[in-house]
Amino acid sequence: MDFVSNVMFWISNSLLVPVMVGLVLLFLLSLVMIGSLLAEQQKQRQKKAHYELLFRELGSSSKLLHLRQSLSNAAKKQAFEEVALALFDASPAQRDLLIGDFELRQQKSNTKGKLLAKFGPILGLMGTLIPMGPALVDLSTGEVASMAYNMQVAFATTVLGMFSAAVGYFYLQLVTRYQHQDLLWLDYLNESLTEHMPTAEQSKEASNTLAQ
């Protein structure tokens, strides 16, 4: 029994350094995610300012054509603009596929946020519990300095883990809301194109004729 306990104790202690390294990496990733979140907020504000009114007024082929021109004139096209433009030239089945593919890409982009939200608490808890064993041993033998060091490590890993998890959770909440808005607009555009497709195609042909 003592042999098994000693082996488990040795294994758990050997995990402390990898856990601490993982927490440092998660902390650095969380700082990067904060910058990404600020950039995403700025892009979403610009997108809302450019397109919200256009999407709300969809209801005729002329409005659809106006939206298409606005999407085409975007200085730097993001994935949203590219998919929205592709919907105009796609069949109903292709439009569903484009929107579904866009949704999958959005979910894939949330991987880092999910990693922070899930692994932050896990590594933080591991980093808290692993030094507690040696700290209790130090307490029983009266080695206060060593016990204080182990407790310091335990609390530091807890803070890093919870900070990373908080950043990941906040990132997911905000970005998911933005993604839902994009999907709502694309679904509405899809329905509008389905309803006004014949007229929209005529307007497109007329526009191409004038351009020539």
C-alpha positions in Angstrom: 0.0 0.0 0.0 2.8 2.4 0.9 4.5 1.6 -2.4 1.4 2.5 -4.4 0.9 5.7 -2.4 4.5 6.7 -3.0 4.2 6.0 -6.7 1.0 8.1 -7.0 2.7 10.9 -4.9 5.7 10.9 -7.2 3.6 10.9 -10.4 1.4 13.8 -9.1 4.5 15.8 -8.1 6.1 15.2 -11.5 3.1 16.8 -13.2 3.6 20.1 -11.4 6.1 21.6 -13.9 4.1 20.7 -17.0 1.0 22.1 -15.3 2.8 25.4 -14.5 4.1 25.6 -18.1 0.6 25.0 -19.4 -0.8 27.7 -17.2 1.8 30.2 -18.4 0.9 29.4 -22.0 -2.8 29.7 -21.3 -2.1 33.1 -19.7 -0.2 34.3 -22.7 -2.9 33.0 -25.0 -5.5 34.9 -22.9 -3.6 38.1 -23.4 -3.7 37.5 -27.2 -7.4 36.7 -27.0 -8.0 40.0 -25.3 -6.4 41.8 -28.2 -8.4 39.7 -30.7 -11.6 40.5 -28.8 -11.0 44.2 -29.0 -10.3 43.9 -32.7 -13.5 41.8 -33.2 -15.5 44.5 -31.4 -14.2 47.2 -33.7 -15.0 45.1 -36.8 -18.5 44.3 -35.5 -19.3 48.0 -34.9 -18.2 48.9 -38.4 -20.2 46.0 -39.9 -23.3 47.0 -38.0 -22.9 50.6 -39.1 -22.6 49.6 -42.7 -25.1 46.9 -43.1 -27.7 46.9 -40.3 -30.1 49.4 -42.0 -29.7 47.7 -45.4 -30.6 44.3 -44.0 -33.6 45.6 -42.1 -34.9 47.2 -45.2 -34.7 44.1 -47.4 -38.0 43.4 -49.1 -37.6 44.1 -52.8 -35.1 43.4 -55.6 -33.9 47.0 -55.6 -33.0 46.7 -51.9 -31.2 43.5 -52.6 -29.3 45.1 -55.4 -28.3 48.0 -53.1 -27.1 45.6 -50.5 -25.1 43.7 -53.1 -23.4 46.9 -54.3 -22.5 47.8 -50.7 -21.0 44.4 -50.1 -19.0 44.6 -53.3 -17.7 48.1 -52.4 -16.3 46.9 -49.0 -12.7 48.0 -48.7 -11.6 44.8 -47.0 -13.9 41.9 -47.4 -14.2 39.6 -44.4 -15.7 36.1 -44.5 -19.2 37.6 -43.9 -19.0 39.8 -46.9 -17.7 37.0 -49.1 -20.4 34.6 -48.1 -23.1 37.2 -48.4 -22.0 38.1 -51.9 -21.8 34.4 -52.9 -25.4 33.9 -51.9 -26.6 36.2 -54.7 -25.2 33.9 -57.4 -26.0 30.6 -55.7 -29.0 28.3 -56.0 -31.2 27.7 -52.9 -29.3 24.4 -52.1 -26.0 26.1 -52.6 -27.0 29.0 -50.3 -27.8 26.6 -47.5 -24.5 24.9 -48.0 -22.6 28.3 -47.9 -24.4 29.3 -44.7 -23.7 26.0 -43.1 -20.1 26.1 -44.0 -19.8 29.6 -42.7 -21.3 28.5 -39.4 -18.8 25.6 -39.1 -15.9 28.0 -39.7 -17.3 30.2 -37.0 -17.4 27.3 -34.5 -13.9 26.4 -35.4 -12.7 29.9 -34.7 -14.0 29.5 -31.1 -11.6 26.7 -30.3 -9.1 28.9 -28.5 -11.8 30.5 -26.3 -13.2 27.0 -25.4 -9.6 25.9 -24.6 -9.2 28.7 -22.2 -12.6 28.3 -20.6 -12.2 24.5 -20.1 -8.5 23.9 -19.4 -7.9 27.1 -17.3 -9.9 25.7 -14.3 -8.5 22.2 -14.8 -4.9 23.2 -14.8 -5.5 25.7 -12.1 -7.1 23.1 -9.9 -4.2 20.7 -10.6 -1.7 23.4 -9.8 -3.5 24.0 -6.6 -3.8 20.5 -5.3 -0.3 19.2 -6.3 1.7 21.5 -4.0 -0.8 21.0 -1.2 0.6 17.5 -0.5 4.2 18.6 0.1 2.9 21.6 2.0 1.1 19.4 4.4 4.2 17.3 4.8 6.3 20.4 5.5 3.7 21.5 8.1 4.0 18.2 9.9 7.8 18.5 10.0 7.9 22.2 10.9 9.5 23.4 7.6 7.6 26.6 7.4 9.6 28.2 4.6 9.1 25.2 2.3 5.4 25.1 3.2 5.0 28.8 2.4 6.7 28.3 -1.0 4.4 25.4 -1.9 1.3 27.4 -0.8 2.5 30.4 -2.9 2.7 28.1 -6.0 -0.7 26.7 -5.2 -2.3 30.2 -5.0 -0.4 31.5 -8.1 -1.6 28.6 -10.3 -5.2 29.1 -9.1 -5.1 32.8 -10.1 -3.6 32.1 -13.5 -6.1 29.3 -14.2 -9.2 31.4 -13.2 -7.9 34.4 -15.1 -7.5 32.4 -18.3 -10.9 30.8 -17.8 -12.6 34.2 -17.3 -11.0 35.5 -20.5 -12.1 32.5 -22.4 -15.7 32.6 -21.1 -16.0 36.3 -21.8 -14.6 35.9 -25.3 -17.0 33.1 -26.1 -20.0 35.0 -24.8 -19.2 38.1 -26.8 -18.0 36.5 -30.0 -20.9 34.0 -30.1 -23.3 36.9 -29.9 -21.6 38.5 -32.9 -21.7 35.2 -34.8 -25.4 34.8 -34.2 -25.9 38.2 -35.6 -24.0 37.3 -38.8 -26.0 34.1 -39.2 -29.3 35.9 -38.6 -28.4 38.4 -41.4 -27.3 35.6 -43.8 -30.5 33.6 -43.1 -32.6 36.7 -43.7 -30.8 37.4 -46.9 -31.3 33.8 -48.0 -35.0 34.0 -47.4 -35.2 37.4 -49.2 -33.4 36.0 -52.2 -35.7 33.0 -52.2 -38.8 35.3 -52.1 -37.5 37.8 -54.7 -35.2 35.7 -56.8 -36.9 36.1 -60.2 -36.9 39.9 -59.8 -33.5 40.0 -58.3 -32.1 38.0 -61.3 -33.7 40.5 -63.7 -32.2 43.4 -61.8 -28.8 41.7 -61.9 -29.0 41.2 -65.7 -30.1 44.8 -66.1 -27.2 46.0 -64.0 -24.7 43.9 -66.1 -26.2 45.2 -69.3 -25.7 48.8 -68.1 -22.2 48.1 -67.0 -21.3 46.8 -70.5 
